[in-house]
Amino acid sequence: MILAPSPVQQFVDNNNNLLVGGLLFVYAAGTTTKQAAFTDASGATALPDPVVLNARGEVAASSTGTSCGLWLDPTLAYKLVLAPATDSDPPTHPFWTIDNIVSPQSAILAAVSEYQASLGGTPIGGMIAYGGAAAPPGWLLCYGQAVSRTSYALLFAILGIDYGAGDGSTTFNLPDKRGRMSIGADNMGGSAANRVTQAVSGILATTVGQAGGNQLAQQDTLTATTTVSVGDPGHQHTAAGSLINGTAAPGASTGAGGVTTYPQPIAEGFITNAASTGISATAATTVTSALTGASQNMPPAEVDNWIIYTGTTS
C-alpha cells in the first residue's frame, strides 16, 4: 500500500465550505467498477465506497468516524469522483473526476514492463525469479491462484488449463512455484529424453504443469544375504564286528559266499580312516533404512519469489 499525496484528504464544495457528508467514489481507472481503498498501510480494512466524509469534510471509515488516510494499492490504477451528499450512486452531478491515478512506483514499473514487452524481452507466460514481495504491474506471483480468464485473456491463451482449470469456466490457475524447482519437459521438442520418467520419479514429466517429488528420501527395506562357510574338522567311526586273518568274522555277509577277504589281518574293533565333509550355511538379514537429516534429498538451493508476465499493464 502507498499513502495518497495528502496524509488526510479534506474536501470543500464550490463555495469553499467543508463538504460535510460529501461522497467520494473510488473506481478502477477508466471504469465505473468500484475498487477498494484502505484505511491504513496494512490493507486489512477497506473504506466504504462511496466514502462519506465526516464533519471535517475528511475521509473516514464512517460519516461520524475519525479522519484517516486514503491508502491505495500500488499495483492498481484508480479513478476518484467527488460528489455532493445528495448525489446518486453512481453520481450524476459530481464536483470533479480524476482518472488514471497511479503511484509513482506503479507508473515506473508499468513503463519498464511495457518497454520489455516491446523489445520482446519477456513473452507472455514467461516466468522469472524475483526479489520483491509484490509483483510489478503486468506480472503476477506464481502461487497456484485462480485468476480471471477475461482479465488475463492473453495469458490464458498461452497457459490454458495446464496448471489448473480454476472454477472450470471463468478462471484458470497460475503455476504454483511455492517450494518447487523447475525442470524442462522431458519430451520438449517432440522427442523424449527419458531423464525423468513417471515410473521412477512419480512425475509425468512429458506434460507441462505436472508436479511432484518430496524433500524426504524414500524409505527402503534392504535384504542383505551373507554366505557363511562352516568347516568339518574330520571324525572317525569304530566298526562293529571283527576280521581275522583276512576273513570276515562270523555274521559278516559281504562278497561271494558271504565271506569278504582283506589283504592283511585286522584286529577286532578296527577304526575307519578319518574324513571331513564341507558344510555351508546362508544367513539372511533384513534392514530398514532410517530417514535422518533435515534436508537429505535437497540440493543446495536459494529461495526466491517467481512471477509470470501476463501481457497486461496492471
Protein Blocks (a to p, Z undefined) as FASTA:
>chain_A
ZZdfblbacdddfkopacehiacddddehiabdcdddfbfnomaccdddddddfkopacf
bfkbccddddddfkbccddddddfkbccddfbdfbdcehiacfklmmmmmmmmmmmmnom
acghiacddfbfbdcehiacdehiacdfklmmmmmmmnmmmnoghjolmgccdddfehpa
cdddfkgghiafklacfklnopafkbghiaedjfbdcddddddddddddddebiaddded
jdeehiacehiagdehhiacdfbdcdehiacdddddddddddddddddddedjklmbccd
ddddddddehiaZZ
